[in-house]
Amino acid sequence: MIALVDCVLINSPDELYSEHYIADPKMPLGLLYIASYLQSHGANVSIIDCYAHKYTPERLIQTLKNYNPSLVGLNIATPNRRVVCKLAEMIKEKMPRTMVIIGGPHATCLPQDVIKHAPHIDGIVLGEGEQVVLRVLNNLPRIESFPGFYATADTSATIKMDIAPRIEDLDSLPMPAYDLIDVKRYVEISPELYVAASRGCPYNCSFCSSPVLWERNVVFRSFRNVLKEILFLKDKYAISSFYFYDANILIWPELKDFCEKISQLDIRWTAEACINDLDKDLIPLLAKAKCYRLSFGLESGSRKIQEYIGKIIEDDAKEKITKLWEFGIASRAFFIIGFPNETIHDIVGTAQYIIDLCSAGLSDIAIFPCRPYPGARLFQDYLNIYGNAKMEQLLQFEYVEDYKNESDGRIKAKLHRYDTIPHFQINRHFSSLEIRSIIKAMYEIFYNYKHFINMSNGEIRHFLLSKVGRKGN
C-alpha cells in the first residue's frame, strides 16, 4: 500500500474515548510547530486530533491505515500517560511496519516509564521535537539513537536524559500548521487562540518540571514574528483574542515594542506572568495594548511554603493587582494546596491571602492539589523517601465527580474543570480527598470573601477543618 503521508502526529486524548468533559482543551501548539517544520523540509504531514474530536480506537486505526504513514508520533503528559502508551501499543499491533514514537514532557522527564508501558514503540523524543522528528523521518527505515532521541531497538544505547539541543532561533521556525486542525473547534470552546512568544522559564520552582525540560534557559521570538502570526490568524480565522502560552510574558525583551504595535490594532490578549516581574509603570502600556487579563502563579500565602517551593512572592503583589484593576486589566491567581509539609496553619495563611487580594481587586482564581510531576524536585524528593516501588502510585491521577452535587454554579464550574486528584497521599496531614474538600472550601472563601473578611485565623481554621470532618478552632 502506498503511503499517502510521511508522518501522522496524534494529539493524544486524556481518556480512552469516554464522554468525559473537555473543559479546557489546549491547542496542540507543539505538534503544530513540528508539523510545519516537517512540511518546510518537504514532508507530507497530517494531524489526528483525538483530544478535540474523541476518536474511537477503531476510527483512529482505520484513519491511520488510510494514511499508511511511515511514522506516527504521539504527545504524552503525565496525566494521560497510560492512555497514550495503550494507544501506541495498539497502533504497533495493528500496523507493525509503521514506526511509532512518543514525545512530550512526560517522555522527556521519565522515558523509562514510557518504555515500561509501551515496550513495542520504536523510540522516544527527548526535548524539542522539530529537528529530532525530522531526523528520525529522514533516516527511516533505520532507527538509531542520537541526542534528543532514544531508539528502543538500539541495544548499545541507554535510556537517559539526553535532551535535544535547544533551538536558539525561534524566528527561523515556520508558522505552526494551523490548517491541519479544526481551529474553529477550539474557538467554539474558548475564544482565545494560543500563541507563544518564548520557550522556557528561568525559575526553579520545586513543583515544576520546567527546569528539566528547558534547563532554565529562555529563548524568545521577535515581536515582529509574533505579530505576523497574530495578524495571519486574525485574517484567516476572524479571531481577535489571543492567549500567550508562555511561562512568563513579562520577561519578553520586546514586550514593550509588541505593546506599542498591538495597541494600534483591534486585538486583545491575555497571558501568564510572574507578579514579581510586573513593573507597575508598565501597566498603563499593557492596558493601552488591550491586555485584558494577567494570570499569576502565587501558589501559597504562607511564607514557609513559598520558601519550600523556591518561590517567594514580593510584598507589593496586592498593590500591583489594585493597579491592574484600576486600569481595567483583570487578574487571575493560581494556587496549590497540599504540599508535603503544608499544615492547616499554612492553608489558613493562603485563605487570608486570597481574601486580602480579593479586596484589592483580584478577579479570578484556580486552585490545584499538589502533584509531584516527573522532573520536578518534589517528585524526586518523594522517590527518595518512598523508593521507586511507589513511583506508579505517584504517577496516578483519579477523576472525582463531587462537582455534580455542588449548588453554587461558579464553584461547580471550577471543580468540574479541574477534576483530578493525586492517587497517592501527598500531604502529611490530609488525604487527597480531604485536600479536594479544602480546595472547594477555598473557592467558597473566594466567591464570598466579604463574609470572611473580618474573620480571625481561628475562625477560618474552624471553617476549613469542618469541611473535612475535623474539629478545630
C-alpha positions as CSV (number, residue, x, y, z in Angstrom):
1,M,0.0,0.0,0.0
2,I,1.4,3.4,-1.0
3,A,1.9,5.9,1.9
4,L,-0.4,8.9,1.5
5,V,1.5,10.8,4.1
6,D,5.0,10.6,5.5
7,C,4.1,11.3,9.1
8,V,1.0,11.4,11.2
9,L,1.1,13.3,14.5
10,I,-1.6,12.4,17.1
11,N,-2.9,14.8,19.7
12,S,-3.5,12.3,22.4
13,P,-6.7,12.2,24.5
14,D,-6.9,12.4,28.3
15,E,-9.1,9.2,28.4
16,L,-9.7,6.3,26.0
17,Y,-12.7,7.8,24.2
18,S,-15.2,8.2,27.0
19,E,-17.6,11.1,27.1
20,H,-15.5,12.8,29.7
21,Y,-16.0,16.6,29.7
22,I,-13.3,18.5,27.8
23,A,-13.4,21.7,29.8
24,D,-10.2,23.5,28.8
25,P,-8.7,22.0,25.7
26,K,-5.3,23.2,24.8
27,M,-4.5,23.6,21.2
28,P,-1.6,21.2,20.4
29,L,0.9,24.1,19.6
30,G,3.9,21.8,19.9
31,L,2.5,19.4,17.3
32,L,1.6,22.3,15.0
33,Y,5.2,23.5,15.1
34,I,6.6,20.0,14.4
35,A,4.2,19.6,11.5
36,S,5.1,22.9,9.9
37,Y,8.8,22.2,10.4
38,L,8.5,18.8,8.7
39,Q,6.4,20.4,5.9
40,S,9.1,23.1,5.3
41,H,11.5,20.2,4.6
42,G,9.3,18.6,2.1
43,A,7.4,16.1,4.3
44,N,3.7,15.3,3.9
45,V,2.2,15.5,7.3
46,S,-1.3,15.1,8.9
47,I,-2.6,15.5,12.5
48,I,-5.2,13.4,14.1
49,D,-6.7,15.5,16.9
50,C,-8.1,12.8,19.3
51,Y,-8.3,15.3,22.1
52,A,-10.7,17.6,20.3
53,H,-12.7,15.1,18.4
54,K,-12.8,12.0,20.6
55,Y,-11.7,9.4,18.1
56,T,-12.8,5.8,18.9
57,P,-10.0,3.2,18.7
58,E,-11.5,1.7,15.6
59,R,-11.8,5.1,13.9
60,L,-8.2,6.0,14.8
61,I,-6.7,2.8,13.5
62,Q,-8.8,3.0,10.3
63,T,-7.7,6.6,9.7
64,L,-4.1,5.6,10.2
65,K,-4.4,2.7,7.8
66,N,-5.9,5.0,5.2
67,Y,-2.9,7.3,5.6
68,N,-0.4,4.4,5.8
69,P,2.3,6.7,7.2
70,S,5.9,5.8,7.6
71,L,6.0,7.4,11.0
72,V,3.4,8.1,13.8
73,G,4.2,10.4,16.7
74,L,2.1,10.8,19.8
75,N,2.4,13.5,22.5
76,I,2.3,12.5,26.2
77,A,1.8,14.2,29.5
78,T,1.8,12.6,33.0
79,P,-2.0,12.6,33.5
80,N,-2.7,10.7,30.2
81,R,0.5,8.5,30.2
82,R,-1.3,5.2,30.4
83,V,-3.8,6.2,27.7
84,V,-1.0,7.2,25.3
85,C,1.0,4.1,26.0
86,K,-2.0,1.9,25.3
87,L,-2.7,3.7,22.1
88,A,0.9,3.3,20.9
89,E,0.8,-0.4,21.7
90,M,-2.5,-0.7,19.8
91,I,-1.0,1.1,16.7
92,K,2.1,-1.2,16.7
93,E,-0.1,-4.3,17.0
94,K,-2.4,-3.3,14.1
95,M,0.4,-1.6,11.9
96,P,3.6,-3.4,12.8
97,R,5.6,-1.9,9.9
98,T,4.8,1.7,10.9
99,M,7.3,3.4,13.2
100,V,5.8,4.7,16.4
101,I,7.5,7.3,18.6
102,I,6.3,9.3,21.7
103,G,7.4,12.7,22.8
104,G,6.3,15.4,25.2
105,P,7.0,16.4,28.8
106,H,6.4,13.0,30.4
107,A,8.6,11.3,27.8
108,T,11.4,13.7,28.3
109,C,11.3,13.6,32.1
110,L,10.6,9.9,32.6
111,P,11.4,7.9,29.5
112,Q,11.8,4.7,31.5
113,D,8.1,4.8,32.4
114,V,7.1,5.1,28.7
115,I,9.2,2.1,27.8
116,K,7.7,0.1,30.6
117,H,4.2,0.7,29.5
118,A,4.8,0.8,25.7
119,P,7.7,-1.6,25.2
120,H,6.9,-2.1,21.5
121,I,7.3,1.5,20.3
122,D,10.3,2.5,18.2
123,G,11.6,5.5,20.1
124,I,11.2,8.4,22.5
125,V,11.7,12.1,21.7
126,L,13.6,13.9,24.5
127,G,13.1,17.7,24.4
128,E,12.0,19.9,21.5
129,G,10.7,17.8,18.7
130,E,11.1,19.7,15.4
131,Q,14.7,18.8,14.5
132,V,14.5,15.4,16.2
133,V,11.4,14.2,14.4
134,L,12.8,15.4,11.0
135,R,16.0,13.5,11.6
136,V,14.1,10.3,12.5
137,L,11.8,10.6,9.4
138,N,14.8,11.2,7.1
139,N,16.6,8.2,8.5
140,L,13.8,5.7,8.0
141,P,13.7,2.8,7.8
142,R,16.7,2.9,10.1
143,I,16.1,3.8,13.7
144,E,19.0,4.7,15.8
145,S,19.7,6.8,19.0
146,F,21.1,10.3,18.9
147,P,20.9,13.4,21.2
148,G,17.2,14.0,21.7
149,F,16.1,10.5,20.6
150,Y,16.2,7.1,22.2
151,A,15.7,4.2,19.9
152,T,14.3,1.2,21.7
153,A,15.9,-1.2,19.3
154,D,19.3,0.3,19.9
155,T,20.9,-2.1,22.4
156,S,24.0,0.0,22.6
157,A,22.1,3.0,23.9
158,T,20.9,3.7,27.4
159,I,17.6,5.4,28.5
160,K,18.9,8.6,29.9
161,M,18.2,12.3,29.9
162,D,20.0,13.1,26.7
163,I,17.8,16.0,25.7
164,A,18.0,17.6,22.2
165,P,20.0,20.8,21.8
166,R,17.8,23.8,22.2
167,I,16.5,25.7,19.1
168,E,18.0,29.1,19.7
169,D,16.4,31.0,16.8
170,L,12.6,30.6,17.1
171,D,12.0,33.1,14.3
172,S,13.6,30.5,12.0
173,L,10.7,28.1,12.6
174,P,7.8,28.3,10.2
175,M,4.4,29.3,11.4
176,P,2.5,26.5,13.2
177,A,0.4,24.4,10.8
178,Y,-2.9,25.6,12.0
179,D,-4.6,24.3,8.8
180,L,-4.0,20.7,10.0
181,I,-6.5,21.0,12.9
182,D,-10.0,22.3,13.2
183,V,-9.3,25.7,14.7
184,K,-13.0,26.6,14.8
185,R,-13.5,23.7,17.2
186,Y,-11.1,25.3,19.7
187,V,-12.6,28.7,19.2
188,E,-16.1,27.4,19.9
189,I,-14.9,26.2,23.3
190,S,-12.6,29.1,24.1
191,P,-12.5,32.4,22.2
192,E,-8.7,32.7,22.8
193,L,-6.3,31.2,20.3
194,Y,-2.9,30.1,21.6
195,V,0.3,31.8,20.5
196,A,3.8,31.7,22.1
197,A,6.5,34.3,22.3
198,S,9.0,32.2,24.1
199,R,10.1,28.8,25.3
200,G,11.4,28.1,28.7
201,C,11.4,29.6,32.2
202,P,14.3,31.0,34.2
203,Y,12.9,30.0,37.6
204,N,13.4,26.8,39.6
205,C,10.2,26.0,41.5
206,S,10.3,22.7,43.2
207,F,6.9,21.6,41.9
208,C,7.6,22.2,38.3
209,S,9.4,20.1,35.6
210,S,10.3,23.2,33.5
211,P,14.0,23.2,34.7
212,V,14.4,19.7,33.2
213,L,12.5,20.5,30.0
214,W,14.1,23.8,29.3
215,E,17.2,23.9,31.6
216,R,16.1,27.3,32.9
217,N,17.1,28.8,29.5
218,V,14.5,31.0,27.9
219,V,14.5,31.6,24.1
220,F,12.4,34.4,22.6
221,R,10.8,35.2,19.3
222,S,10.9,38.7,17.9
223,F,7.8,40.8,18.4
224,R,7.5,41.2,14.6
225,N,7.5,37.5,14.1
226,V,4.7,37.1,16.8
227,L,2.7,40.0,15.4
228,K,2.9,38.5,11.9
229,E,1.4,35.2,13.2
230,I,-1.4,37.0,15.1
231,L,-2.4,39.1,12.1
232,F,-2.4,36.0,9.9
233,L,-4.7,34.2,12.4
234,K,-7.0,37.2,12.7
235,D,-7.3,37.5,8.9
236,K,-7.7,33.7,8.3
237,Y,-10.0,32.8,11.2
238,A,-11.5,36.1,12.2
239,I,-10.1,35.7,15.7
240,S,-9.2,38.8,17.7
241,S,-8.4,37.3,21.1
242,F,-5.2,35.5,21.9
243,Y,-3.7,33.6,24.9
244,F,0.1,33.7,25.2
245,Y,1.2,30.2,26.0
246,D,4.4,31.4,27.8
247,A,5.7,30.8,31.3
248,N,6.1,34.5,31.9
249,I,5.3,37.1,29.3
250,L,6.8,39.9,31.4
251,I,10.4,38.8,30.7
252,W,10.0,39.1,26.9
253,P,12.6,41.6,26.0
254,E,10.4,43.0,23.2
255,L,7.2,43.2,25.2
256,K,7.1,47.0,25.1
257,D,7.7,47.0,21.4
258,F,4.9,44.5,20.9
259,C,2.5,46.6,23.1
260,E,3.2,49.7,21.1
261,K,2.4,47.9,17.8
262,I,-0.6,45.9,19.0
263,S,-2.2,48.9,20.6
264,Q,-3.0,50.2,17.1
265,L,-5.0,47.1,16.2
266,D,-8.3,45.6,17.1
267,I,-6.8,42.8,19.1
268,R,-7.0,41.8,22.7
269,W,-4.8,39.3,24.6
270,T,-4.1,37.6,27.9
271,A,-1.0,35.9,29.3
272,E,0.6,34.2,32.3
273,A,3.3,36.0,34.2
274,C,5.3,36.2,37.4
275,I,4.0,39.0,39.5
276,N,7.4,39.8,40.9
277,D,8.4,40.8,37.3
278,L,5.5,43.2,36.9
279,D,6.7,46.8,36.8
280,K,3.8,49.0,37.9
281,D,4.9,51.6,35.4
282,L,4.3,49.1,32.6
283,I,0.6,48.6,33.5
284,P,-0.7,51.7,31.5
285,L,1.1,50.4,28.4
286,L,-0.4,46.9,28.9
287,A,-3.9,48.4,29.2
288,K,-3.4,50.5,26.1
289,A,-2.3,47.4,24.2
290,K,-5.6,45.7,25.2
291,C,-4.2,43.2,27.6
292,Y,-7.4,42.2,29.4
293,R,-6.1,39.7,31.9
294,L,-2.8,38.6,33.5
295,S,-2.6,35.3,35.3
296,F,-0.1,34.8,38.2
297,G,1.2,31.7,39.9
298,L,1.1,32.8,43.5
299,E,0.9,29.2,44.8
300,S,0.6,30.0,48.6
301,G,0.1,32.7,51.1
302,S,2.4,31.0,53.6
303,R,6.0,32.3,53.6
304,K,7.2,28.9,54.9
305,I,5.6,27.2,51.8
306,Q,6.9,29.9,49.5
307,E,10.4,29.2,50.8
308,Y,10.0,25.5,50.5
309,I,8.9,25.6,46.8
310,G,11.6,28.3,46.0
311,K,9.1,31.0,45.0
312,I,8.9,34.0,47.3
313,I,6.2,36.4,46.3
314,E,7.2,40.0,46.9
315,D,5.1,42.1,49.3
316,D,3.8,44.6,46.7
317,A,1.7,42.0,44.9
318,K,-1.5,43.5,46.4
319,E,-0.6,47.0,45.1
320,K,0.1,45.6,41.6
321,I,-3.3,43.8,41.5
322,T,-5.0,47.0,42.6
323,K,-3.3,49.0,39.8
324,L,-4.2,46.4,37.2
325,W,-7.8,46.7,38.3
326,E,-7.7,50.5,38.1
327,F,-6.5,50.2,34.5
328,G,-9.2,47.7,33.6
329,I,-6.9,44.6,33.5
330,A,-8.3,41.5,35.2
331,S,-6.0,39.5,37.4
332,R,-6.2,35.7,38.0
333,A,-4.2,33.8,40.6
334,F,-3.1,30.2,40.6
335,F,-2.8,28.4,44.0
336,I,-1.6,25.0,45.0
337,I,-2.8,23.3,48.2
338,G,-1.4,20.2,49.9
339,F,2.4,20.4,49.7
340,P,4.0,17.7,51.7
341,N,4.9,19.8,54.8
342,E,1.8,22.1,54.5
343,T,-0.2,22.4,57.7
344,I,-3.7,23.8,58.3
345,H,-1.9,27.0,59.6
346,D,-0.3,27.4,56.2
347,I,-3.6,26.8,54.4
348,V,-5.2,29.4,56.6
349,G,-2.5,31.8,55.5
350,T,-3.4,31.2,51.9
351,A,-7.0,31.7,52.7
352,Q,-6.3,35.1,54.3
353,Y,-4.0,36.0,51.4
354,I,-6.9,35.3,48.9
355,I,-9.2,37.4,51.0
356,D,-6.7,40.2,51.0
357,L,-6.1,40.0,47.3
358,C,-9.9,40.0,46.6
359,S,-10.2,43.2,48.5
360,A,-7.5,44.6,46.2
361,G,-9.3,43.6,43.0
362,L,-8.3,40.0,42.3
363,S,-10.7,38.8,39.5
364,D,-10.4,35.0,39.5
365,I,-8.5,32.1,40.9
366,A,-7.8,28.5,40.1
367,I,-6.7,26.1,42.9
368,F,-4.9,22.8,42.3
369,P,-3.9,20.0,44.6
370,C,-0.1,19.5,44.9
371,R,1.0,17.0,42.3
372,P,4.6,15.7,42.1
373,Y,5.3,15.7,38.3
374,P,8.3,13.8,36.9
375,G,11.3,16.1,36.5
376,A,10.3,18.3,39.5
377,R,12.4,18.3,42.6
378,L,9.3,17.4,44.6
379,F,8.9,14.2,42.6
380,Q,12.4,13.2,43.3
381,D,12.0,14.0,47.0
382,Y,9.2,11.5,47.2
383,L,11.1,8.9,45.4
384,N,14.0,9.4,47.9
385,I,11.6,8.9,50.8
386,Y,9.4,6.1,49.5
387,G,11.6,4.5,46.8
388,N,10.9,3.5,43.2
389,A,8.3,1.0,44.3
390,K,5.9,3.9,44.9
391,M,6.5,5.5,41.6
392,E,3.4,4.1,39.9
393,Q,1.2,5.4,42.7
394,L,2.9,8.8,42.5
395,L,2.1,9.0,38.7
396,Q,-1.5,8.0,39.0
397,F,-4.4,10.5,38.9
398,E,-8.1,10.0,39.8
399,Y,-11.1,11.7,38.4
400,V,-13.6,13.0,41.0
401,E,-17.2,13.9,40.4
402,D,-18.0,15.9,43.6
403,Y,-19.0,18.8,41.4
404,K,-22.2,17.1,40.4
405,N,-23.8,17.9,43.8
406,E,-22.4,21.4,44.1
407,S,-25.2,24.0,44.2
408,D,-23.1,27.1,43.5
409,G,-22.7,27.2,39.7
410,R,-19.4,29.1,40.0
411,I,-17.8,26.6,42.3
412,K,-19.3,23.7,40.3
413,A,-17.6,25.0,37.1
414,K,-14.2,25.2,38.9
415,L,-14.5,21.8,40.4
416,H,-15.6,20.4,37.0
417,R,-12.8,22.0,35.0
418,Y,-10.1,20.9,37.5
419,D,-11.4,17.4,38.4
420,T,-8.4,15.2,39.1
421,I,-6.6,14.4,42.4
422,P,-3.4,12.5,43.0
423,H,-3.9,8.8,43.8
424,F,-1.1,9.0,46.3
425,Q,-1.4,11.0,49.6
426,I,1.0,13.9,49.1
427,N,0.3,15.9,52.2
428,R,1.4,14.5,55.6
429,H,-1.8,15.8,57.3
430,F,-4.6,15.4,54.8
431,S,-5.6,12.8,52.2
432,S,-6.0,13.7,48.6
433,L,-9.8,13.7,49.0
434,E,-9.5,16.0,52.1
435,I,-7.3,18.3,50.1
436,R,-10.0,18.4,47.4
437,S,-12.6,19.3,50.1
438,I,-10.3,22.1,51.3
439,I,-10.0,23.4,47.8
440,K,-13.7,23.5,47.5
441,A,-13.8,25.5,50.7
442,M,-11.2,27.9,49.4
443,Y,-13.4,28.6,46.4
444,E,-16.3,29.3,48.8
445,I,-14.0,31.8,50.5
446,F,-13.0,33.4,47.2
447,Y,-16.6,33.9,45.9
448,N,-17.9,35.0,49.3
449,Y,-14.8,36.8,50.6
450,K,-16.8,39.7,52.1
451,H,-18.3,37.2,54.5
452,F,-14.9,36.1,55.6
453,I,-13.0,39.4,55.6
454,N,-13.5,40.1,59.3
455,M,-12.9,36.5,60.4
456,S,-10.0,35.6,62.6
457,N,-7.5,33.0,61.7
458,G,-9.1,30.7,64.2
459,E,-12.5,31.1,62.6
460,I,-11.2,30.4,59.2
461,R,-9.3,27.4,60.5
462,H,-12.5,26.1,62.0
463,F,-14.4,26.6,58.7
464,L,-11.7,24.7,56.7
465,L,-11.4,21.8,59.1
466,S,-15.2,21.5,59.3
467,K,-15.1,20.7,55.5
468,V,-13.0,17.6,56.2
469,G,-15.0,16.5,59.2
470,R,-12.4,17.6,61.8
471,K,-12.8,19.9,64.8
472,G,-10.7,23.0,65.1
473,N,-10.7,26.4,66.5
